[in-house]
Amino acid sequence: MSVIDTAEYAEWLTNFPLQYQPTAELLVNALHYLDESTFRSELTEQLVSDLTSGAIMPPALIVPVRTGSEMGHKGGQRAVIFENVWPHNAISADRPGSEALCANIIRNLQKGRASDLGLVPVPRTLEDLRVRRVRSLVLAGDYAGSGSQVIEAAKIWTRNPTIRSWRSYGLVDIHVVVHSAAGVAVEAVNRAADIDCFSMVRIAPDFDSAEWTAEQRVDVELLCAKFARHRDRGSLGWNGSAGLFIMQHTTPNNLPEILWQTKGGVSERRDGWYPLFPNRRLPESLTAAFAARNEKMSDRPVGERAGLGKIIGPALSPVLFALRRGLRTPEQISAFSDISLADSKRMLEDLVSGGYADRRGYLTDQGIRLLESGVQRMSRFRLDGSDENYYPQRLRRVGDV
C-alpha cells in the first residue's frame, strides 16, 4: 500500500477543498522517512567514527541531548548541570521517544566497546568527571531542526562554572553528534559559542532540496500558510525551517504545521482538523507505507527518481543530478540525494578528480556528456601488479588465438 492509499492520508486530505488536494499530495510525497533500524546503525557508526578518528578525544562521556525540562528541571532558574539537574536523571516516561532511543544506543556502546573507545559511565557528581579526567562531553541526538534544542542542551553544561573553567583551559570540549540536521540548524550550531564540534550523518531534506518546480513550491507554501493554525508563525514549522524529514519514532516540529496540528484555521471538516501525524507520531499503517516506499525507491535508478529519464551509475549519479540542479555543496547534495554527508563529500571529490566537475561545483563538459549519455557505470580500470613495461617472450600464432 502506498502512502496516499492509506486511510490516514484519505482522512487528512478531507481537511482541504478539492482544488488544494493535488498540492497537499505534493507535500506528502516529498517527505523523507528514516526507519529506526537505519537510525540506530548510522548514529552508532557516526559516534564510533568520531571516537576512533580522533575527532572526539577520550576519555569521553556520551549522554543524550536533553534540555532542562527534559531532565526534570522545574522553576524559574536556568538549568545548570550538577547544580539543579544531573546527567543520570531518569528519562521521563511521558516523553520516551528520542531521548530514550539515544540513551539505548549509548548504553549498547557502553556495554560492548567502552574500554576500546575510551567511554566513561554517566557520573553522579562533578567529582566523578574530575577523577576520570574526561576530555570530551558528547551530546548525542536524533535530529536538529533549528539547532535551538542542542544549543540549549550544551548551555546546561557550560553554565556550570567548573566545566566552563575546564573548557576555557582546553581541558574539556563539548561535542554534539546527531543523525540528521537541517541546513539552518548546521549554521546555528556552528555559530554557537558553547559547542566546540558538531557532526552528523546527513543533512535532512527541506523545501530547498525538494524536487519541485518553482511554481509547485509557491503552491505548497501558500497551502501551508492558508491552512495552518498559526499563519503568522509556524506555518512552515518551528522557526520557519520547512522540514521534510520524518522518523519512525517521531516527527519533528519543524515540519509544516498542517501535517501535525490538531486544530486548523480553515478546514472543510465540521469536526475539526484531522492531523496526518497525531501527537507527532506515525500511525502503523503510515509507517508501513513509508517503509515500503523507501524500499521501492531504492530499487529504482536515480535518474528515474529524479524524473530525468536517465540511468547513470548508482555510485556517483546522485551527485551528478544534484550538480545539474545547481546544488554544489556537500550539505546540499546530502539533503537532495538522501545520502550521508561523508558519502556526498567523497563522491564530489571523485567527480572533481575525474574531471567531471570543477572545484566550484559546476559540471564540466565531460560531466555534462556523462549525465546526458545515460551510461550504466562510471569506472576506472587499473591492472593489478607491476606497472613496468611488459614484453612477451613469444608471439602467438593465429591458430592459437
Residue pairs with C-beta under 8 A, 6 or more apart in sequence:
1 285
1 288
1 289
1 292
2 289
2 292
2 293
3 9
3 28
3 29
3 286
3 289
3 290
3 293
4 25
4 28
4 29
5 289
6 283
6 285
6 286
6 289
7 285
8 276
8 283
8 285
8 286
9 28
9 276
9 286
11 274
12 24
12 274
12 275
12 276
13 21
13 24
13 25
14 268
14 269
14 274
15 227
15 258
15 264
15 267
15 268
15 269
15 273
15 274
16 24
16 223
16 227
16 268
17 268
20 223
20 226
20 227
23 216
23 219
23 220
23 222
23 223
24 223
24 258
26 212
26 216
26 219
26 220
27 220
27 223
27 224
27 256
27 258
27 259
28 259
28 276
30 205
30 210
30 211
30 212
30 220
30 244
31 244
31 245
31 246
31 290
32 204
32 205
32 244
32 245
32 246
32 338
33 246
33 247
33 248
33 290
33 291
33 293
33 294
34 179
34 180
34 245
34 246
34 247
34 248
35 248
35 291
35 294
36 101
36 247
36 248
36 249
39 101
39 142
39 179
39 247
39 248
39 249
40 101
40 105
42 179
42 201
42 340
43 102
43 105
43 140
43 142
43 177
43 178
43 179
43 201
44 105
44 108
44 109
45 201
46 177
46 179
46 199
46 200
46 201
47 62
47 105
47 109
47 138
47 140
47 177
48 109
48 113
48 117
49 55
50 56
50 175
50 177
50 199
51 58
51 60
51 117
51 118
51 119
52 117
55 175
55 197
55 199
56 136
56 138
56 173
56 175
56 197
57 135
57 136
57 173
58 117
58 118
58 119
58 135
58 136
59 118
59 119
59 120
59 132
59 133
59 134
59 135
59 136
60 117
60 118
60 119
60 120
60 134
60 135
60 136
60 137
60 138
61 87
61 119
61 120
61 122
61 123
61 129
61 134
61 136
61 137
61 138
62 106
62 109
62 119
62 138
62 140
63 87
63 106
63 122
63 137
63 138
63 139
63 140
64 91
64 98
64 99
64 102
64 103
64 106
64 139
64 140
64 141
65 98
65 99
65 102
65 139
65 140
65 141
65 149
65 150
65 153
65 176
65 178
66 91
66 99
66 153
66 156
67 79
67 149
67 152
67 153
67 156
68 78
68 79
68 85
68 152
68 156
69 79
70 91
70 92
70 95
70 99
71 79
71 85
71 86
71 87
71 89
71 156
72 85
72 89
72 90
72 92
73 79
73 84
73 85
75 84
77 84
78 159
79 85
79 156
79 159
80 156
80 159
80 160
81 87
81 156
81 157
81 159
81 160
81 163
82 125
82 126
82 160
83 159
83 160
85 156
86 124
87 122
87 123
88 122
88 123
88 124
91 99
91 100
91 103
97 249
97 250
98 141
98 142
98 143
98 249
98 250
101 142
101 249
102 140
102 141
102 142
105 140
106 140
109 117
109 119
110 119
110 121
113 119
114 120
114 121
120 132
120 134
123 129
123 132
126 160
126 162
126 163
129 163
134 172
135 171
135 172
135 173
136 172
136 173
136 174
136 175
137 157
137 163
137 172
137 173
137 174
137 175
138 175
138 176
138 177
139 150
139 153
139 154
139 174
139 175
139 176
139 177
140 177
140 178
141 149
141 150
141 153
141 176
141 177
141 178
141 179
142 178
142 179
142 180
142 247
142 249
142 250
143 178
143 179
143 180
143 181
143 204
143 245
143 247
143 252
144 150
144 176
144 178
144 180
144 181
144 182
144 185
144 186
144 189
144 200
145 181
145 182
145 184
145 185
145 204
145 237
145 238
145 239
145 241
145 243
145 252
145 253
145 254
146 182
146 184
146 185
146 188
146 238
146 239
146 241
146 254
147 181
147 184
147 185
147 186
147 187
147 188
147 189
147 192
148 188
148 238
148 239
150 176
150 178
150 185
150 189
150 195
151 188
151 189
151 192
151 194
151 195
153 176
154 174
154 176
154 192
154 194
154 195
155 194
157 163
157 174
157 194
158 164
158 167
158 174
158 194
163 172
166 172
167 173
167 174
167 196
173 196
173 197
174 194
174 195
174 196
174 197
175 195
175 196
175 197
175 198
175 199
176 189
176 195
176 197
176 198
176 199
177 198
177 199
177 200
178 199
178 200
178 201
179 200
179 201
179 202
180 200
180 201
180 202
180 203
180 204
180 245
181 189
181 198
181 200
181 203
181 204
182 203
182 204
182 206
182 241
182 243
182 245
182 254
183 203
183 206
183 208
183 331
183 332
183 335
184 239
184 241
185 241
186 198
186 200
186 203
186 331
189 195
189 198
190 198
200 341
201 340
201 341
201 342
202 334
202 335
202 338
202 339
202 340
202 341
203 331
203 332
203 334
203 335
203 341
204 243
204 244
204 245
204 335
205 243
205 244
205 245
205 335
205 336
205 338
206 241
206 242
206 243
206 244
206 245
206 335
207 217
207 220
207 221
207 236
207 242
207 244
208 242
208 332
208 335
209 244
209 327
209 332
209 335
209 336
210 217
210 220
210 244
211 306
211 307
211 336
212 220
221 236
223 258
224 235
224 236
224 256
224 257
224 258
225 231
225 235
226 265
226 266
227 258
227 264
227 265
227 266
227 267
228 234
228 235
228 256
228 257
228 258
228 261
228 264
228 265
229 257
229 261
229 263
229 264
229 265
229 273
230 257
231 265
233 240
234 240
234 257
235 256
235 257
235 258
236 242
236 256
236 257
237 243
237 252
237 253
237 254
237 255
237 256
237 257
238 252
238 253
238 254
239 254
241 254
242 254
242 256
243 252
243 254
243 255
244 255
245 252
245 255
246 252
246 255
246 277
246 282
246 290
248 282
248 287
250 280
250 281
251 259
251 260
251 277
251 280
251 281
251 282
252 280
253 260
253 280
255 277
258 264
259 275
259 276
259 277
260 275
260 276
260 277
260 278
260 280
261 273
261 275
262 272
262 273
262 275
262 278
263 272
263 273
264 272
264 273
267 273
276 286
277 283
277 286
282 290
297 305
301 310
301 311
301 312
301 314
301 317
302 312
302 314
302 317
302 318
302 321
302 337
303 309
303 310
303 311
303 312
303 317
303 321
303 374
304 311
306 321
308 321
310 371
310 372
310 374
311 374
311 376
312 320
312 321
312 370
312 371
312 374
312 375
312 376
312 378
313 375
313 376
313 377
313 378
313 379
315 347
315 377
315 378
316 347
316 350
316 351
316 356
316 378
318 333
318 336
318 337
318 338
318 339
318 344
318 347
319 333
319 337
319 344
319 347
319 348
319 351
320 351
320 356
320 363
320 367
320 370
320 371
321 336
321 337
321 371
322 332
322 333
322 336
322 337
323 333
323 351
323 357
323 361
323 362
323 363
323 367
324 363
324 371
325 336
327 333
327 336
328 360
328 361
328 362
329 361
330 341
330 344
330 345
330 348
331 341
331 344
333 339
333 344
333 347
333 348
334 340
334 341
334 343
334 344
337 344
339 347
348 357
348 361
351 357
351 367
352 358
352 359
354 378
354 380
355 364
355 366
355 367
356 363
356 364
356 366
356 367
356 370
356 378
357 363
357 364
357 367
358 364
363 371
370 378
